[in-house]
Amino acid sequence: MSFENLTLEKIENIAKITLNRPNRLNAINTALRMDLYNALEDIRKDDNIRAVIITGAPRIREKEGKKEIKYTFSVGWDMTEATAGGPGAGPPVDLMEYIQNFEKPVIAMVNGYALGGGNELAMRCDFICASENSEFGQPEIDRGFIPGWGGTQVLPRRVGLSQAKRIILTGERISAREAERIGLADVVVPMEKLEETTMEFAKKLASKAPLAIKRIKEVMNKGIDTDLKSGLKLEQEAVEALVSTEDFQEGIMAFMERRPPKWKGK
């Protein structure tokens, strides 16, 4: 499957989506959102794929005979659509919620700017791996509006209310190390190590039981917004569902036989 605004690679059991509007610093317009949704649907239906990486293509230009590279995850909503339906325009689903609840683990590989909707996209992934040169922020306040893809709700849940207010109300960018310190970024490494580090993490996730991962994400995502008793009920229901699967039996046998398990996703 080919896409106009992104590339999709499948490397063994890892899928890598690269937002590919470099001349617009991977700004997210309606077409890109639709491509991203369709790419994830393709991945969801592919039983061989066990983990997903989302990243952005750098902008490469020639300037005064030298190659100029601007690294960007995404600078968020494409402002050229400001008169064409606003930041909510897009595919017939809540894309950000779809990514957050995607049944396979999703890693945002951030190299460069993750601003506005770009930061919101990264936060909806399960994990954020970033290079040291990355910057995060919600600059909407300087455009006279607010984060519209979940930033006011997701960011406080990630970094706490006061830190989230600081980022959103000032519109200031924060460094990758600061993002790591407050819990926005999970892993920060030198730029030259980002691809390798992220891929190794994705491989580790892909080696785990896929049905268990799906249930864990579901239970944790729902449970964090409910009371403890209701969350424990969700957990118990997941346990009861998993003990009857072939993967659970395989996990037990592999443990007894002291060998790596061979998951079937059944």
N, C-alpha and C positions, 0 to 999 in steps of 0.2 A: 504494500500500500504506500502511495506517495502523497506528500502534502506540500502545499505551497508555502506555508509559513513556519514549518519546523521539519526536522529530520528525525527519523525513527530508526535506530539500530538495535539489533538483537544479537547479543554476544553471549553465546551459550544460553544460560537461563536468566540473563540480566537484560532488561530493556533500557535503552538510553534515549531520552527525548531531548533534542536540542532546539530551543526556541531560536528561530532563524529569520529575524528581521533586524540584522545588525545595523543597517543604515538608520533605523529608528530606535537604536539601542534596545531592541527587543520589546518595544512598547506593545502592550496587549490591546489589540483591536478585536472586533467581532470575529473576523476571519481566523485570527490566531486562536481565539478561544474555542471556536468550532473545531479547528484542526486538533487542538489539544484534547478536547473531549473525544473526538473520533480515534485518535491515537491510543488513548487510554482504554477505550472500548475494545480496540483490537488486542491490546495487551491483556485485558481482563478475560477475553475468550481464549487466549493462548495458554493452555495448561503447562506448557514447557517453561513459561516465564514465571519466575518466583520473586523478583524484586525489580524496582523501577528507579532510575535516576533521571531527574529533570535538571537541565542546565541551560545556559544561553551562549549563543555564538558571539565571538568578539567582532568588533568593527575594525577592519583593516583598510588603511588608506595610505597613499603615497603623498608625502609632504616634504617639499624641498629635497627631493631625491632620497628621502629616508622613509622606511616603513613605520607608520604610526598605528599602534594597536590600542584600542580602547576596550577593556574587558568589562562586560556587563551581563548580569543575570537577566534583569529586566528593570526598566525604569517605570513600570506600571502602566496604567491606563493611557491609551493613545489619545491625547487631547484633541486631535483633529476630529474625533467623534463627539466632541462636546455638544454639538447641535444635532446629533443623530441618535438621540435616545439615552444619552448619559452613560455612566459607567456600569449600569446594570444591563446594557444591551448585550446580547450574546446568545448562546445555544439554549434550547428549551429545558435546561436543567440548571440548578445552582452548581456551577462548575467547581467552585471552591469547596463546597460541602461534599461534592462527589469525590474530590481528591482526598479530603480529610478522611472519608469513610471508605476509601478504595480498599478492596479486600487483600491486596498485596502491599508489602511495605514500600514506601515512596521516600526517596532521599532527594533533597534539593542540594545540588552542587553549585554553590555560589562563588563566582569569581568576578569581582568587580562590584558594580552597583546593584543593590536590591532595594528599590525605592518604591513607595506607594503600593500599587497593586502588585509589584514585583516582590516586595517584602511580604505582602499578604499571601501571595502564592507560595512563597517559601515556607511560611508559617503553617500552611495547611498540609504540608508534607510531614511525614512522621519525624524526620530528622533533617537538620541543616548542617552540611559540611561546607566550610568556607575557607578561602585563601586569606592570608594575612592582609592582602591589599583590598579586601572587600569593605564596602560601606553599606549600612542599613539605615532606613529611615521612612517616615511617613510625612512627606512634605505637603499634604493636602491643605493644611491650614494656610499656607501661603498662596493658595489658589481660591480661597474663600469657601472651601467645603471640607468634608470630613472623609476619612477612609470609608469606602463603600463596599468593600468585599470582605468584611468581617474583622477589620483591624481593631476597631474599638472593643470588640469582644474577645478576640483570640489573643491579642497581644497581652492584655492583663492576665490572662490565664497562663501565659508563658513566663512573664517576667515580673508579675505583681502589678497592682494598681498604680502605685506612685511612679514606678519606672515607666509604665506604659503612658501615663499622663505626660510625663516629661518628654517622651519621644514624640507623642502626637501633638501636644499643645505648642511645643517649640518648633516643630518641623525640622529639628537639627538632625544631621546624619551622625551615626555613631560608628566607630571603627569595629573591625571584626573581633579584636581582642576584648573591647568593651561589650560587644554582643555576646561573646562567650562568657564573660564575667557575670552578666546579669541573667544568663540562661536562654538568650535568644538563639544563639548558635551553639550547636552541640560539640562540634569538632572544628578547630582552626589550625591550619598548617601552612607552611610556605607554599607559594603558588605552584612551584615545580613538583610538589608532592601531592597536590590536591586530587588529581585524576587517579593516581595509584591508591591513595588512602580511601577515597570514596568507593572505588571499585572493590577493594578488599572488604570494606564494610558491607557492600551490597552482596558479595559472595557469601559472607558469613550469614547474613539474613536469609539468603536463598537456600542455604543448606539446612534450614530448620523446617519443621513440619508445617506445610502450607495451610492445612485446615485449622491447626492450632493457632497459627498467626492470624488467620482471618477472624477466629473467635476472640482472640486476645484483643485485637484492635476494636472489635465491636463492643466487647464488654467494657474496656477502658474508656472508649470515647463516650459511651452512653453513661457509664457509671460516674464519671467525673462531674456530671451535671445533675446528679441525683443524691439522695441520702444514702448512708452506709448500708442500711437494711436492704434497700432496693438494689444497690450495687452488688451486694453479696448474693442476692437472689439471681441476678443476671449471671454471676460467676458460676453458681451451682447448676444453672440450666445449661451453661456451656460445658461444664464437666460431664454432665449426664449425656449430652449429645456426642461428646468426643470419645467416651469409653467404648462406644459401639462401632467405631470406625476401624478400618484396616490399618490406618496409620498408627493408631494407638497400640494395636497388637504388634505391629512391626517395631515400634519403639521399645516395647517390653522385650521382645525376642532379641533385638539388637543389643540391648543392655545385658541380657543373660548370656549371649554368645560373644560379648565383648567385641563387637564390630560396629562400623558406622551404619546407621539406619538407611534404608532405601525407601524414601517416601513416594507414595502414589497419588496422594491428594484424594484418597477415598476412605 
